């Protein structure tokens, strides 16, 4: 299988479902329909992450003054948890945006380390994946052994 740069279909084309994408032949890997499917999936995730960030901003602006120290501590802990969640989402948003750029550049779906296909099932489960399962396992084992 060779890496090719194929354009995405016109906006009027129907986006396929997970099942339809999984049923496609290996020779169809990262064809226009699959690229459109993953781009739509990533754009929906990007929109959701941005919406969550906006809601957090609004929620944190709502200052509630409570006299009870225990209640105040609870509110502060909830805010800290929400901020940690948004920080993880911020990092994910960056990966989502990089994946969209990779689709536009024709590099999406191919392992950064080996150049081999990442695989449709893995990309459906984790659309921001940049490594094949084997390459990811090697990287995690290396990190575990040597700390990175």
Helices and strands as residue ranges (DSSP letters): H 18-23, G 26-28, H 32-61, H 69-105, H 120-125, H 133-146
